[in-house]
Amino acid sequence: MRDTDRLIESIVRDLVPARRIPALRLAVVGVLGVGFVAAALWIGLRGARPDLAGPGGNWSANLIGLGLVAVGGLLAAMASSVPGRHTATRVGLALAAVGVALCAGAWGWVAAGGAPAHPRWDGLLSCTGAATLLAIPVGVVATLWIAWTAPRWPLASAAFASAGSVALGVSAIHATCPSDDPLHVLLWHALAPFSGGALLWLALVSLRRLAVRRFG
Amino acid sequence: MTVKDRTSSPAELQWSAWMAAAQDGDASVYDRLLREILPMIRALVRRRLGASAAVEDVVQNVLLSVHRGRQTYRPERPFLPWLRAIARNAVTDAMRVERRRAEREVAIESLDAVLVASPPEPRGEELPAELVEAISELPDTQRAAVDLLYVQRIPAAEAALRLGISPGALRVRMHRALRTLRSHLEQAKRKP
C-alpha cells in the first residue's frame, strides 16, 4: 500500500497536460473523409465505369460489401483503441462481417452460373496493388489514432485499420475497373482487404511502433 | 441533460470533472481523483483475482494505465465504464502473464528467486562483483530496468513510469535482461 501511495505521488508529480482525443464519431468521419477524398481523386483521374448507374446486382453487392468492410473495419480499429468503447467496436465488426457476407454471396451467386476457371494475374497490380496504395493515407491516419490512444490489442486494431483502408481503396477501384469477370472481381477486388490488407498491416504495425516511440 | 448526467452517480460526475481537470494539468485534483478511485479499483481487482498477493501490483498497473491513457477519456462520456475497461484489461493481462510465467519461465523464475533471495542490497556497489560486471555489460535499456527493479528495488509500476514504458514492456525487458545475466554468470562460473 505504501508503494501504491508512492506511485500516485510519482504520477502526480510528473503530470503534464494531456491533449484529449476528439470524439470517436468525429474521428471516424475524419478518417473516412480522407479515404473518400483519395477515392474521389482516383475516380476523377481514371474515370468511372460508363455503366456506373447499374452494371448489375453482383457488381452493386460487391461495392456495398466492400463499403461495409471499409466503414466497419475502420470503426472497429478506432473504437477498439479507446477503453470502454466495446459496443462501437462490436458494431464495426458486425458491419464488416455483413460486408464480407455480401461479397461472398455475390461471388456464390455468379459462381453458381459457371465462373471462368483461369484468373488473369494483371489484376494483382492494377486492382489489389492500386487499392493498397490508395489505402495508405487512410491507413496512416488511422494508425496515428491507434498510436495516440490506448489500444487493448494494438496488432488487432492495426489489422482492422488495414483491412478497412484497403476496402475503401478497392471500392474506388471497383467503380473504375472495367472488368466484370467474376474471378477477377473475387481475387483482386473482394479479397483485396485481406491480401493487400496483410501487406499494409506490416507497414502500419511498424509505423505505430515508431509513432509510440516518438510521441510516447 | 445528457445521457451521462442521467445515468451517472454524483460521485461519478465529480470524478469525470476531476479527470477533465487532470487532463488540463491540475495535479492536486488528479491526486485527489486517484486516491478516491483507489478503493474501487482495489475492490474490482480483488473480485477477479481473489486474495492473491498480486492484487496490489495489478492495482498499480491499473493506476499506471489510467495515467498513460488519460487522453482517451472524453468528459461527455460516463467515467466508470472507461475506468472499468482499463481495470479489466490490466487484470486480464496480469492473469495471462501469471499463466505464461507458470508455463514457460521456470528457469528465469529460479534466477529471479536467487536474485531476490540474496541479501537485500540497496546500492549497486554492494552487489557481488561478478553480478555488477554482468549488469554493466547489459544493453542500456535492460540495465536501466535491472537497476530500478533489483538494485534500487523500486516497485514495477513505478519503474515502468520512470522509464516511460508500459508494465508489460518492462516485464519483457526484465525477462531479456535476466536471460542475458544468467548466461553471463554461467560463462563466468565456467572460467577457471
Chai-1 contact restraints between the chains, C-beta under 6 A:
chainA,res_idxA,chainB,res_idxB,connection_type,confidence,min_distance_angstrom,max_distance_angstrom,comment,restraint_id
A,D3,B,P155,contact,1.0,0.0,6.0,A-B,restraint_1
A,T4,B,Q60,contact,1.0,0.0,6.0,A-B,restraint_2
A,L7,B,Q60,contact,1.0,0.0,6.0,A-B,restraint_3
A,L7,B,A157,contact,1.0,0.0,6.0,A-B,restraint_4
A,L7,B,E158,contact,1.0,0.0,6.0,A-B,restraint_5
A,I8,B,L34,contact,1.0,0.0,6.0,A-B,restraint_6
A,S10,B,E158,contact,1.0,0.0,6.0,A-B,restraint_7
A,S10,B,L161,contact,1.0,0.0,6.0,A-B,restraint_8
A,I11,B,H67,contact,1.0,0.0,6.0,A-B,restraint_9
A,V12,B,A27,contact,1.0,0.0,6.0,A-B,restraint_10
A,V12,B,Y30,contact,1.0,0.0,6.0,A-B,restraint_11
A,V12,B,D31,contact,1.0,0.0,6.0,A-B,restraint_12
A,L15,B,A27,contact,1.0,0.0,6.0,A-B,restraint_13
A,L15,B,Y30,contact,1.0,0.0,6.0,A-B,restraint_14
A,P17,B,D24,contact,1.0,0.0,6.0,A-B,restraint_15
A,P17,B,G25,contact,1.0,0.0,6.0,A-B,restraint_16
A,A18,B,Q23,contact,1.0,0.0,6.0,A-B,restraint_17
A,A18,B,R70,contact,1.0,0.0,6.0,A-B,restraint_18
A,A18,B,Q71,contact,1.0,0.0,6.0,A-B,restraint_19
A,R19,B,Q71,contact,1.0,0.0,6.0,A-B,restraint_20
A,R20,B,Q23,contact,1.0,0.0,6.0,A-B,restraint_21
A,R20,B,Q71,contact,1.0,0.0,6.0,A-B,restraint_22
A,I21,B,Q71,contact,1.0,0.0,6.0,A-B,restraint_23
A,I21,B,T72,contact,1.0,0.0,6.0,A-B,restraint_24
A,V82,B,T72,contact,1.0,0.0,6.0,A-B,restraint_25
A,P83,B,T72,contact,1.0,0.0,6.0,A-B,restraint_26
A,P83,B,W82,contact,1.0,0.0,6.0,A-B,restraint_27
A,P83,B,A85,contact,1.0,0.0,6.0,A-B,restraint_28
A,P83,B,I86,contact,1.0,0.0,6.0,A-B,restraint_29
A,G84,B,P81,contact,1.0,0.0,6.0,A-B,restraint_30
A,G84,B,W82,contact,1.0,0.0,6.0,A-B,restraint_31
A,G84,B,A85,contact,1.0,0.0,6.0,A-B,restraint_32
A,T149,B,T72,contact,1.0,0.0,6.0,A-B,restraint_33
A,A150,B,G69,contact,1.0,0.0,6.0,A-B,restraint_34
A,A150,B,T72,contact,1.0,0.0,6.0,A-B,restraint_35
A,R152,B,N89,contact,1.0,0.0,6.0,A-B,restraint_36
